Amino acid sequence: MLRIAFVQLKPGTGKTTSAVWLAHAFHRRGLKVGLADADKGASALEWSDQAGGFPFSVAGLPVKDFHRRADDFAARADVVIGDVPQIEDHAGIARSSIRWADVHIIPVAPTGIELDRMAPIWDELEDMDDLLRPGSSSVVLLNRTVTGAASTASARRILTGQRRDVLTTTIPRLEVFAQSFGATPAANTAYDQLATELLERRGMA
């Protein structure tokens, strides 16, 4: 089982959008998928309801023992994705989700203010080092990028200069993503590329 958690300090960074789109991308590859909504706001669950249901298991798990319960909900899944609440307001749930995951994906727009806000996330991960799953990794997903803009390459240089692991895949700022709540995500987007990259990194492609 591949366990993925979308993690951020603050809301509004595209965690839920990315979790839902990536879950559908894995499902289209024929993998058994589970989506665990760990946010008390239940945005992923509401999205599923408005879309008439997702073609995979979705469950609400906004609990501080997420790391003990998430695997039970999707015991036969190939991939389980956790939509994790922001650390600053729900630290207990977020930390439990981080403990559970094989891969922590940190979505961030290539702007100065968002890059600056990443420091507390790295501090949190370092403080939790002894509790993390063996072999787990933390990666940055540049999202809400503008095609051809210098900001994306600049953000990548800054992050790699800090020895952060930045995914090759980027998620562009598009209306198809921004306005997709309540709809079924389409195929052949950057999220399909992201699914491929993540599987290749874990030797599952």
Buried (B, 14 or more C-beta within 10 A) or exposed (E): BBBBBBBBBBBEBBBBBBBBBBBBBBBBBEBBBBBBBBBEBBBBBBBBEEBEEBEBBBBBBBBBEBBEBBBEBBEEBBBBBBBBBBBEEBEEBBBBBBBBBBBBBBBBBBEEEBBEBBEEBEEBBEEEEEEBBEEBBBBBBBBBBEEEEEBBEEBBEBBEEEEBEBBEBBBBBBEEBEEBBEEBBEEEBBBBBBBBBBBEBBEEE
